[in-house]
């Protein structure tokens, strides 16, 4: 995943604070995508929900409202 707590909204492989951002950029390496993601510090902040981002390129978590954007959509 490419999400950090930086102002640019891109991520690193370090622990990510859950619900700290409203937009996360992800890559195909993060698929299948689910929220919260494994690197999030509060991985149990809500039930895991899988998000079908492959076709749309963008999905919103129905629990926390976080938006995930597929960076390398082909």
C-alpha positions in Angstrom: 0.0 0.0 0.0 1.1 3.5 -0.6 -0.3 5.5 2.3 1.5 7.5 4.9 0.4 10.2 7.2 2.2 12.7 4.9 0.3 15.7 3.4 0.8 14.2 0.0 -1.4 11.2 0.9 1.1 8.6 -0.3 1.9 5.6 1.8 4.9 3.8 3.0 5.3 0.2 4.2 5.4 1.3 7.9 2.4 1.2 10.2 -0.4 3.4 9.1 -2.8 5.0 11.5 -6.3 3.8 10.7 -9.0 6.4 9.9 -6.3 9.1 9.9 -6.8 9.9 6.2 -9.8 9.9 4.0 -7.9 8.9 0.8 -5.3 6.1 0.3 -3.4 5.2 -2.9 -3.0 1.5 -3.4 -1.3 -0.6 -6.1 -2.1 -4.0 -7.6 0.3 -5.5 -5.0 -2.3 -4.6 -2.4 -5.0 -6.7 -4.0 -7.3 -8.1 -3.0 -8.0 -4.9 -1.2 -9.7 -4.7 2.2 -10.3 -2.1 4.8 -8.7 -1.8 7.2 -5.5 -2.8 5.6 -2.9 -5.0 7.3 -0.4 -2.2 7.9 -3.0 0.0 9.8 -2.2 0.3 13.5 -5.9 -0.1 14.4 -6.5 -3.1 12.1 -9.6 -4.0 14.2 -11.2 -0.5 14.0 -14.2 -2.0 12.1 -15.0 -5.4 10.5 -12.8 -6.2 7.5 -14.6 -5.5 4.3 -13.2 -6.4 0.8 -13.4 -3.6 -1.8 -13.8 -4.5 -5.5 -11.4 -1.8 -6.8 -10.1 -3.7 -9.8 -12.7 -2.5 -12.3 -13.6 0.9 -11.0 -10.2 2.1 -9.9 -11.7 3.8 -6.8 -13.8 2.4 -3.9 -15.1 3.8 -0.6 -15.2 1.8 2.6 -18.8 1.5 3.7 -17.8 1.6 7.4 -15.2 4.4 7.8 -15.7 6.2 4.4 -12.0 6.0 3.4 -11.5 6.3 -0.3 -9.0 3.9 -2.0 -7.6 4.8 -5.4 -5.8 2.2 -7.5 -2.6 4.0 -8.6 -1.5 1.7 -11.4 -4.8 0.8 -13.0 -4.3 -0.7 -16.4 
